[in-house]
Amino acid sequence: MRNFSPQKNLPGTSAPPPAFYTPIYERILDAGDSAQVITPSAKVSGTFRSATVAADEFKTDRIQIINTNTIAGNLGTLVLQAKEWVDQGLDITELSDRIREMTSREHTFFLVPTLEYLHKGGRIGGATKLVGTLLQIVPILTLQDGQVEVYDKARSLKQAITHLVDLTVSLCENNSDAHLSVGQIDSPELSTKIATRLQEHLDIDSFPNFVAPPAIVVHTGPGLVVISCFSKPE
Protein backbone atom coordinates (compact mmCIF):
# COMPACT_ATOMS: atom_id res chain seq x y z
CA MET A 1 0.00 0.00 0.00
CA ARG A 2 1.40 3.41 -0.93
CA ASN A 3 2.30 5.63 1.99
CA PHE A 4 0.57 8.99 2.14
CA SER A 5 1.00 12.21 4.04
CA PRO A 6 -1.98 13.17 6.20
CA GLN A 7 -1.33 16.82 5.44
CA LYS A 8 -1.56 16.40 1.67
CA ASN A 9 -3.93 13.61 0.79
CA LEU A 10 -5.71 12.22 3.85
CA PRO A 11 -8.59 10.02 2.61
CA GLY A 12 -12.07 10.73 3.85
CA THR A 13 -14.83 8.55 5.25
CA SER A 14 -18.56 8.83 4.82
CA ALA A 15 -21.50 7.29 6.66
CA PRO A 16 -24.28 5.62 4.66
CA PRO A 17 -26.89 8.24 3.68
CA PRO A 18 -30.47 8.06 4.98
CA ALA A 19 -31.58 6.64 1.62
CA PHE A 20 -29.52 3.53 2.37
CA TYR A 21 -31.73 2.69 5.35
CA THR A 22 -35.16 3.50 3.91
CA PRO A 23 -35.66 0.34 1.78
CA ILE A 24 -34.24 -1.81 4.58
CA TYR A 25 -36.71 -0.38 7.08
CA GLU A 26 -39.54 -0.84 4.57
CA ARG A 27 -38.75 -4.55 4.10
CA ILE A 28 -38.50 -5.15 7.83
CA LEU A 29 -41.72 -3.34 8.68
CA ASP A 30 -43.65 -4.90 5.77
CA ALA A 31 -42.66 -8.31 7.10
CA GLY A 32 -44.14 -7.43 10.49
CA ASP A 33 -40.75 -7.29 12.20
CA SER A 34 -38.84 -4.65 14.16
CA ALA A 35 -35.47 -3.05 13.41
CA GLN A 36 -32.72 -2.52 15.97
CA VAL A 37 -29.88 -0.35 14.64
CA ILE A 38 -26.64 -0.34 16.63
CA THR A 39 -24.35 2.49 15.53
CA PRO A 40 -20.82 3.71 16.22
CA SER A 41 -20.41 6.77 18.39
CA ALA A 42 -22.32 9.71 16.92
CA LYS A 43 -19.37 11.97 17.76
CA VAL A 44 -17.03 10.17 15.37
CA SER A 45 -19.49 8.85 12.77
CA GLY A 46 -22.56 10.15 10.93
CA THR A 47 -24.17 6.69 10.97
CA PHE A 48 -26.47 7.43 13.91
CA ARG A 49 -27.78 10.60 12.29
CA SER A 50 -28.41 8.96 8.92
CA ALA A 51 -30.21 5.99 10.47
CA THR A 52 -32.32 8.35 12.61
CA VAL A 53 -33.27 10.67 9.73
CA ALA A 54 -34.48 7.67 7.71
CA ALA A 55 -36.40 6.21 10.67
CA ASP A 56 -38.20 9.50 11.33
CA GLU A 57 -40.05 9.08 8.04
CA PHE A 58 -41.83 5.97 9.36
CA LYS A 59 -43.02 7.39 12.71
CA THR A 60 -42.98 4.03 14.49
CA ASP A 61 -41.46 2.62 17.66
CA ARG A 62 -40.69 -0.60 15.77
CA ILE A 63 -37.41 1.01 14.69
CA GLN A 64 -34.96 1.56 17.54
CA ILE A 65 -31.58 3.23 17.01
CA ILE A 66 -28.84 3.18 19.63
CA ASN A 67 -25.78 5.40 19.71
CA THR A 68 -23.27 3.11 21.43
CA ASN A 69 -20.67 5.83 22.05
CA THR A 70 -18.03 3.32 20.99
CA ILE A 71 -16.27 1.85 17.96
CA ALA A 72 -13.99 -1.07 17.03
CA GLY A 73 -14.10 -4.23 19.15
CA ASN A 74 -16.82 -3.15 21.56
CA LEU A 75 -19.14 -2.20 18.72
CA GLY A 76 -18.71 -5.66 17.24
CA THR A 77 -19.28 -7.26 20.64
CA LEU A 78 -22.54 -5.35 21.10
CA VAL A 79 -23.83 -6.49 17.71
CA LEU A 80 -22.95 -10.13 18.40
CA GLN A 81 -24.46 -9.99 21.87
CA ALA A 82 -27.64 -8.44 20.47
CA LYS A 83 -27.92 -11.33 18.02
CA GLU A 84 -27.70 -13.82 20.90
CA TRP A 85 -30.45 -11.98 22.79
CA VAL A 86 -32.68 -11.92 19.70
CA ASP A 87 -32.19 -15.67 19.33
CA GLN A 88 -33.28 -16.03 22.95
CA GLY A 89 -36.56 -14.33 22.12
CA LEU A 90 -36.15 -10.83 23.58
CA ASP A 91 -38.49 -8.22 22.13
CA ILE A 92 -37.15 -4.92 20.82
CA THR A 93 -37.77 -3.01 24.07
CA GLU A 94 -35.92 -5.57 26.17
CA LEU A 95 -33.17 -5.74 23.56
CA SER A 96 -32.70 -1.96 23.52
CA ASP A 97 -32.57 -1.82 27.33
CA ARG A 98 -29.89 -4.51 27.49
CA ILE A 99 -27.77 -2.94 24.77
CA ARG A 100 -27.91 0.47 26.47
CA GLU A 101 -26.97 -1.07 29.82
CA MET A 102 -24.04 -2.88 28.26
CA THR A 103 -22.98 0.27 26.41
CA SER A 104 -22.76 2.13 29.71
CA ARG A 105 -20.00 -0.31 30.79
CA GLU A 106 -17.80 -0.08 27.70
CA HIS A 107 -14.10 0.85 27.83
CA THR A 108 -11.90 1.48 24.79
CA PHE A 109 -8.22 2.42 24.93
CA PHE A 110 -5.85 3.32 22.09
CA LEU A 111 -2.12 3.47 21.57
CA VAL A 112 -1.26 5.52 18.48
CA PRO A 113 2.19 6.52 17.21
CA THR A 114 0.95 9.97 16.16
CA LEU A 115 -2.07 12.18 16.72
CA GLU A 116 -1.65 13.80 13.33
CA TYR A 117 -4.30 11.71 11.56
CA LEU A 118 -6.87 12.23 14.32
CA HIS A 119 -6.13 15.94 14.31
CA LYS A 120 -6.44 16.32 10.53
CA GLY A 121 -9.63 14.24 10.45
CA GLY A 122 -11.30 16.24 13.23
CA ARG A 123 -11.78 13.19 15.50
CA ILE A 124 -9.30 14.17 18.18
CA GLY A 125 -11.63 15.77 20.75
CA GLY A 126 -9.86 16.69 23.96
CA ALA A 127 -6.61 15.12 22.79
CA THR A 128 -5.85 18.11 20.57
CA LYS A 129 -3.75 19.70 23.30
CA LEU A 130 -1.20 16.91 22.85
CA VAL A 131 -0.44 17.75 19.23
CA GLY A 132 3.18 18.77 18.91
CA THR A 133 4.29 17.12 22.17
CA LEU A 134 4.62 13.51 21.05
CA LEU A 135 8.41 13.57 21.07
CA GLN A 136 8.17 13.70 24.85
CA ILE A 137 5.21 11.40 25.58
CA VAL A 138 3.31 8.30 24.52
CA PRO A 139 -0.41 9.01 25.01
CA ILE A 140 -3.03 6.48 26.00
CA LEU A 141 -6.31 7.63 24.48
CA THR A 142 -9.84 6.58 25.33
CA LEU A 143 -13.43 7.23 24.36
CA GLN A 144 -15.27 9.47 26.79
CA ASP A 145 -18.92 10.11 26.01
CA GLY A 146 -18.15 8.84 22.52
CA GLN A 147 -15.30 11.26 21.83
CA VAL A 148 -11.54 10.71 21.72
CA GLU A 149 -9.91 12.02 24.89
CA VAL A 150 -6.58 11.64 26.68
CA TYR A 151 -6.66 8.94 29.36
CA ASP A 152 -3.04 9.12 30.44
CA LYS A 153 0.49 9.84 29.23
CA ALA A 154 3.68 7.79 29.55
CA ARG A 155 7.33 8.64 28.98
CA SER A 156 8.00 5.59 26.83
CA LEU A 157 6.19 2.92 24.84
CA LYS A 158 7.26 0.34 27.43
CA GLN A 159 5.63 2.35 30.22
CA ALA A 160 2.50 2.89 28.13
CA ILE A 161 2.15 -0.85 27.45
CA THR A 162 2.59 -1.71 31.13
CA HIS A 163 -0.01 0.86 32.15
CA LEU A 164 -2.43 -0.29 29.47
CA VAL A 165 -2.07 -3.95 30.47
CA ASP A 166 -2.52 -3.15 34.18
CA LEU A 167 -5.59 -1.04 33.42
CA THR A 168 -7.17 -3.75 31.28
CA VAL A 169 -6.46 -6.45 33.86
CA SER A 170 -8.14 -4.35 36.56
CA LEU A 171 -11.29 -4.16 34.41
CA CYS A 172 -11.34 -7.76 33.18
CA GLU A 173 -10.08 -9.78 36.15
CA ASN A 174 -12.80 -12.08 37.56
CA ASN A 175 -15.21 -10.55 35.07
CA SER A 176 -17.10 -13.07 32.94
CA ASP A 177 -18.78 -10.20 31.05
CA ALA A 178 -15.53 -8.47 30.01
CA HIS A 179 -15.72 -9.47 26.31
CA LEU A 180 -12.09 -8.47 25.86
CA SER A 181 -10.75 -7.88 22.35
CA VAL A 182 -7.53 -6.46 20.91
CA GLY A 183 -7.26 -4.78 17.52
CA GLN A 184 -4.41 -3.34 15.50
CA ILE A 185 -3.48 -1.60 12.27
CA ASP A 186 -0.09 -2.47 10.80
CA SER A 187 1.24 -3.38 14.26
CA PRO A 188 0.78 -7.16 14.65
CA GLU A 189 3.92 -7.63 16.76
CA LEU A 190 2.91 -4.99 19.30
CA SER A 191 -0.66 -6.27 19.37
CA THR A 192 0.53 -9.85 19.95
CA LYS A 193 2.88 -8.69 22.71
CA ILE A 194 0.06 -6.93 24.54
CA ALA A 195 -2.36 -9.83 24.00
CA THR A 196 0.20 -12.31 25.37
CA ARG A 197 0.74 -10.24 28.49
CA LEU A 198 -3.01 -9.98 29.01
CA GLN A 199 -3.40 -13.76 28.76
CA GLU A 200 -0.65 -14.19 31.33
CA HIS A 201 -2.60 -12.10 33.84
CA LEU A 202 -6.17 -13.11 33.04
CA ASP A 203 -7.99 -16.43 33.18
CA ILE A 204 -9.00 -16.17 29.52
CA ASP A 205 -8.12 -18.92 27.06
CA SER A 206 -8.47 -16.69 24.03
CA PHE A 207 -10.08 -13.48 22.81
CA PRO A 208 -10.53 -11.80 19.43
CA ASN A 209 -7.42 -10.20 17.96
CA PHE A 210 -8.59 -8.32 14.89
CA VAL A 211 -7.38 -5.96 12.18
CA ALA A 212 -9.24 -2.66 12.50
CA PRO A 213 -11.29 -1.61 9.43
CA PRO A 214 -10.35 1.11 6.91
CA ALA A 215 -12.73 3.67 8.45
CA ILE A 216 -10.58 3.60 11.59
CA VAL A 217 -7.15 3.51 9.95
CA VAL A 218 -8.01 6.68 7.99
CA HIS A 219 -8.35 8.59 11.26
CA THR A 220 -5.61 6.97 13.37
CA GLY A 221 -2.97 6.09 10.81
CA PRO A 222 -0.92 2.87 10.87
CA GLY A 223 0.54 1.54 14.11
CA LEU A 224 -2.65 1.65 16.18
CA VAL A 225 -3.39 -0.86 18.95
CA VAL A 226 -6.89 -0.73 20.46
CA ILE A 227 -8.11 -2.64 23.52
CA SER A 228 -11.85 -3.02 24.08
CA CYS A 229 -13.72 -4.48 27.06
CA PHE A 230 -16.67 -4.05 29.41
CA SER A 231 -16.56 -3.57 33.17
CA LYS A 232 -18.62 -5.72 35.54
CA PRO A 233 -22.35 -5.08 35.77
CA GLU A 234 -23.32 -3.25 38.94
ABEGO torsion letter per residue (X at the ends): XBBBBAAABBBBBBBBBAAAAAAAAAAAAAAGBBBBBBBBBAAABAAAAAAAAAAAAAGBAABBBBBAGBBEAAAAAAAAAAAAAAAAGBBAAAAAAAAAAAAAABBBBBBBABAAAAAAAGAAEAAAAABGAAAABBBBBBBBGGBBBBABBBABAAAAAAAAAAAAAAAABGBAAAGBBBBBBGBAAAAAAAAAAAAAABBBABBBBBBBBAAAAAAAEBGBBBBBBBBBBX
